[in-house]
Amino acid sequence: MNDHRERRPSRPQRGRPAPRKEGPRRPPEVDPARQAAYDVLAAVRTKDAYANLVLPDLLRERRITGRDAALATELTYGTSRAQGLLDAIIESCAERPLKQTDPAVLDALRLGVYQLLRTRIPEHAAVTSTVDLVRAEAGSWATGFANAILRKVSEKDEATWLDELAPDEAADPIGAYALRTAHPRWIARSFAEALGDKGAGLKAALEADDARPEVHLVARPGEISADELAAITGGDPAPYSPYGVHLPAGAGDPADVEPVRERLAAVQDEGSQLCAIAATKVPLEGSDERWLDLCAGPGGKAALLGALAAMSGAAVDAVEKAPHRAKLVEKATIGLPVKVHVGDGRESGLEPGYDRILVDAPCSGLGALRRRPEARWRRQPSDVADLTKLQGELITAAYALLRPGGALTYVVCSPHLAETEGVFAETARRLKAEVLDSREFFPGVPELGDGPYVQLWPHRHGTDAMFCAVLRKP
């Protein structure tokens, strides 16, 4: 007997995947700007790279210009700066420790959350582009997780998230301001200790440190004036440095400015300029011909010292331990009376008898966090102890090279008390040196406190948080 019933189409056997559709799989398309920002964040995480060094090269290599370059820059620096805040929000939405999230996925999520909370990019564009980035970098397995996090983040704006996650300002002002300005708590505490203020002053300092910095130029003394440089660049003469110019926002790559290309000017924060100038202002009795920059790389202060030395008939020795940084010093000081020596400043082998010495010591860099946005998350409190030991050794070595009656200027780009007045006061006391009032060498600069040291601040002076102290050898 024949069975005339209609046969059902066969099903795939259990345990076997359904046959794939014909044709190649297309990888998700990620736009150039977001891909560039992601690649820089990945380089910072995996190679300890610096965003401000990696991004310009990457944009040039990939020929990313115009609006795409502007977006890549905004996403890279903004996400790097806000990382701690973004992580707190992501962790709250993920409801599990951040360390359990794949690092590649986390980099993409940070970019996505930054777009949702701190840009005008439409929500659907921020979410879709981030999910595409996750799919391209980590695989399809993570797209559902990323989509869920981003949807949850998008339900509230940044102010609402901060109200939920930040500590109460009255009970824990340091913790509250730290999260609201995306700083690690230990850095916020170090700012509070240096300021002697846990209230409005701390809040202002952290907010200024979290803002996008202006680009500052220095006009080479004897070659071009600040007024001429400002006229050429469309900038404004700096308020305090006689050689400084502030460029307007959105002025483009300062390396492309004609006076910079022609070596008539360079990029240098006004605070750095003021500290280098101060080293030349200390009155001396007797000779004033031999100057020394003991920690010269990458050469910004050495170039300014060299130009000022050329005008006064002095010459500068510049010491730099790292050969590649010594080459940068040589490049920065071409045509100036500067001789570069590769060596450790603690054992330079130079002949003593210098009239002026600048010790621009290696430091935590907490004073320049606005210019190196990822640095705040890279530095640890334990770094400071090793640095203060080195700083004390460098001051001691420089003092041995100083002639009686000569002046030593100590500079660090940090407000951390251990690196500033702590190490300087202790070393000066041990050496029985005469500590001078540094404020005298910063004419016209307001709000310098009670002395004898100078601590500059972004919120007070518009500069990096540079510290300067001066001593004389009896």
N, C-alpha and C positions, 0 to 999 in steps of 0.2 A: 504494500500500500504506500502510495507516494504521499509525502507531506507537502501540501501546496501552500503552507503558511509562509508569510513574508519574512525573510531573514533580516535580523537586526545587523547594523554595521558593527564590526568587531571593535571592542574597546582595547586600549593599550593594556598590556598585562600589568598587574599590580607590582609596584616597586620599580617600574621603568618610567623614565620621564617621557612626556608627550613629545612627538617629533617637532623639531624646530621649524619655524617658517623659513622658507627659502630666502636667500639674499644675505649680504654681509650686515653685521650689527654696526650701527652708527654710534660712535662715541658721543657723549653729550657735548654740546658746544658751550664753552665758557668764554665770555668776552675778554679781550686783552687786558683791560684795566684791572678787573678782579683777579685774573690769573696772575698778573704781575704782583699785585698786592699779596696774594696768597704765597707766591714763591719767595717773596722777601721775608714774610713771617716765618716760613719754613726754614729759611737760611739762618735767621736769627735764633730759632729754636735748636736746630741741629748742628750748626757750625759756629755758634757764638758770634755771628756776624753783626755788624752795625747797620741798621736800616738806612741811615743817611749816607752810607758809603755804597751799599749794594743797589739801592733803588735807582740812582741816576745812571749807573752803568747798564742796568737791566733795561731801562727805558730807551737808552741809546741803541743797545744791541737789537732790540725788537722793533725799533723805529716807532715807538708809541709817542704820539705828540698830541698837542691841543687838549681837547676836553678829556680824552682817554688818559692822558698823562696827568692832568689835574685830578681826575677821579682816583687814579692809582695812588697818587701822592696823599690825597686826603684819607683814603682807606688805610694805607700803610701806617702813616704817622698817627692818625686818630685811633686806630685799633691798638697799636703798640702802646700809646699813652694811656689808654683807658682799660688795659688788660685786666687789672685786678677787679674793677667794677664789673666788667663784662663777665668775668669768671664767676663772681658772686651771683649774678643773675642767672647764668646758665646752670650753675649747681643747684640753685633753688628750683629751677624748672625740671631738672633731670632727677631730682630727689635721690641722688646718690653722689658719693664723693667724686670730685673732678678727676682724680687720678685714675678712675676706672673708665674714663672716656679716651678713645683712641686719639693720640696727639694730632694726627692729620685731620681728623674730624673736628677736633677742638679748634684748630686754627681756622677752619672754614666757618664754624659756628661763631667765633669771635667776630669775623668779618661781617657775617650776617646780622648779628645782634647790634653791632655798631651802626650798620645801615638803617636798621629799624628805629633805633633810639636817637641817633645823632646826625642824621642826614634827612634830606627831603625826598629821598628815593622812595617811590611808591611801595607799599607793603608787598604787593604781589611780585614786583620785580626783585625786591630784596630776598624774599623767600625762595622764589623759583631759581634765581641765579645761584644762591647758596646751595640749594639741594643739587643742582647740576654740578657744582664744584665738588661737593661731597661724593657724588657718583663717580666723577672723573678721577678723584684722588684716592678714594678709599674703597669704592665699589658700591654696588646697589644695596648690599646688606644694611648699610647705614643710613639710607635715604629716609626711611620711615621715622627713625629716631630723630634725625636732624629736622625734618618737617614738623614733627610734634613739638620739639623745643621752640622752634621759631614761631609757630602759631601761638604758643603759650606766652612767649615774650611779647608778641605784638598786641596782646590784650591790654597792656598798660604802657603808659609813657614813662620816660626816665624818672621824672619827679615822683611818680607813684611808686616805682620800684625802689627808689632811694628811701622814701618814707617807710616802706615795708622792711627794708634790709639794714638801714643805717642805725647805729646805736643812738640813744637819746643824747642830744647835745648837752643838756644840763648835767647828766650823769657821767658822760664819757665824751667830752668835747674833742679830744685827740682822735678817738676812734671814729667819731661822726664825721669830722672834717677829712680824715684820711680816706674813708670810703667815698665821700661825696666829691672829692677831687682826685680819686684814683691814685692814691699813694699808699705804699705799705705803711703799716702803723709805726714801725720803728723809725722810718724816715720822718714822718709827721712829728714823732716825739723829739727827734733830734732838732728839727726846726723850732719846735716850741721851747726847747732848752736854750737854744742860741738866741731866740728873741726874748726870752723871759716872759712869754705871753702864750696862754692857752686859749685866748678868746679871739677878739676881732682881728688882732695882729696876725695870729697864726692862720686864721681863715683867709685873710687877704694874701698872705705869703703863698699858701698852698694853691689858691685860685690862680694867682699870677704865674706860678710854676707850672700850672696845667694848661695855660693858654699858649696859643701858637706864638712863637717869638718872632720879632722883627729881624730882618737881616741887617747886620751892622758892617760897614766898611771902614777901613782905616786908610787915610791918604798918606802916602810916603812923604815924610818931612823932607823939605828941600827939593821936592820934585813937583808937587801939586798941593794946593791948599784944600781944606775941607769945603770952602765955598765953591771952588772950581769943580771939585768932585761932585758936590751936590747938584750943581747946575747941569753937568754932563749926564748924570744918572737919573735926575728927577727926584732925588732924595732930599732929606733935610739935614743940615748940620746938627751934629749930636749936641745935647744940652751941656755936657761936661767935658768931654775929650776935645782938645783943640784940633785933633786930626780925624775925628769920627764923623760918619754920615749914616743916617738911618734910611734904608730903602723903603719905599711904599709897599704895602701888601700886594701880592700878585705881580711883583716886578720880574718874575722869571728867575732863571738860573743865574746867580751872581757871577759865576765863572765866565759867563758870556758878555759881561759888561766890559766895554772897550778899555777903560783904565785898568781893570784887573788883568785883562789879556796883555796889556802893554807894561805890566809890572809897576804901574804908578800907584796902585792901590791893592788892597787885599781884603779878604773877608776876616773880620776879627770883632768879637764882642766888645762893646765899649768898656765893660768892666776890666777886661784883659788889657786894653789900651791904658786905662787909668793906672793900673798896677805897674805896668812897665814904665810909664812916664814917672811915676812916683819914685822908682828906683834911681832915676837920674836927677831928681829934685833935692835929694838930701844934701845939705851944705857940707863941704869938706874943706879942711885946711891942708894945703900942700898939693901934691900931684893929683891929677884927675884924668889919667890917660889909659889905664889898664882896667878894662871891665870884663866881667865873666858872667856868662849864663850857664849855670851848672847842670840844668836839666832842660836842654834846649828844644828837643823834638816836640811837635813837628816844625817849629821855626817861626811862629807868629810873633812872639815877643822878641826873639833874636833879631828878626828883621826890623822891628821898630827900634830896638836898642841900637842896631847897626846904623840905621839912618840918623838917629840922634847923635851917635858917636861921630859919624862923619862930619856933622855940622860943628862939633866942638873940638875936633882934633884927637879924639880917643879911638881906641881899637878894642874889639870884642873877641874874646875866646868863647866858643860855644861847645859844650860837652854833651854828647848824646850816646847812651849805651847801645841802642839798637842800630845796626848798620843801615837798615832801610829807612829809619827815621832820620838818621844823620844825613842821608842823601836828600831828604825833604828839607832839612835845614839849609844845606848847601844850595838847593834850588831857590829857596825863599830869600837867600841873602846874596845872590849874585850881584856883583858890582858894589858891594858894601864892605867896609873894613872889618869883616868877620872871618875868623879862622875856625873851622869845625874840627873837633877832636872826637874820635869814636872811643868811648871808654866809660867806666862806671864812675859817677860823680863822687862816690865815697873813696875812690882810689884813682884819681885822675892823673897823678904824676906830674901835674903842672907846677911851675915855679911859684912859690908864694909871693905876696906883695901886691895883690890886687886892690885898687882903690874902691871899686864898687862890685858887688856880687849880687846877682839875682838867683834865688833858689825857688824856682817854680816847680815845686815838688810833685811827684806822682801822688794822687789822692783818690778818694772815693768818687769824685765827680758829682757829688750830690748837688752842687751848685749849678750844674748845667743840664739838669734832667729835662728841661723843656726843649733842649736841642738834641738830646739823645733819648728819645722817648722810651726805648726798651730798657735803658740802664736801671730805671727804678725797680724793675722786676728781676734784674740780673744780680745786682749787688746784695750782699748779706751783711748783717751786723758784725759777723766774725771777720769780715775783710778789714775792718778799721784798725784792729790791733796790729796786724802785720804792717799796715801802711804807716801808722804813727811811729813804729820802730824805725822804719826806713827814713821817714821824715826827720826824726831826731838825728840819725846818723849823717844825713845830708847837710843839715845845718852845722853840725860839728865839723864835718870835713871842709865846708865852705869857710867857716870861721878860721880854721888853720891856714887857709890861703889868703886871708884878708890882712892887709897891713894895719898897724896901729893907726887909729884915727879913721880907718875906712868904714864904709857902710854896707851892711848886708840886709837885703830885702827878701822876706819870706812870703811866698804867695801860694795859695791853694784855691781850687775852685770847689769849695765846700764850706758850709756853715757848721759842720759837726764840731762840737767843742773840743773833742779829743784831738782832732786834726788841726785845729786853729790855735786858740790861745792856750789850750792845754799843753801840747807838745812844745810850742814856742816858748812859753813862759818857763817851763821846767828846764829846757835846754839852755836858755839865756841865763837862768839863775846858776846852773851848773858851770857855765863858761865864765861867769862873772862879767857878762857883757852889759853895756848900757842900753836899755830899751828906750827908744825915742817915740814921741807921739806921732803916729802915722797920719793923723788927720791933717797935719800941717802940709802934707804933700798931695792933698786932694782939694785944691782950692776951688771954691764955688760949689762943691758937692754937699747937699744938705743931709740932715738926719744921719749923722755918723756916730751918734751916741757919745758916751763918756770917755772913749779912748782907753788906753793908748793905741788900740788896734782899730782897723777899719774893716767893717763887714758890709759889703754891698748886697742889695736884695732886689729881686725882680719887681716886687710891689712898691718899693720905695724909689728905686733909681732906674728901673727899666733895663737893668743889666743882669748878667748871670750873678749868682751869689758868691762873689769873689771875696777872699779874705787876704788882708795885707798887714804885715808887721815889719818893723824896721829896728835894727840894733846897730850900735857903733862899737868898734873894738877900742877900749881905752888905750 
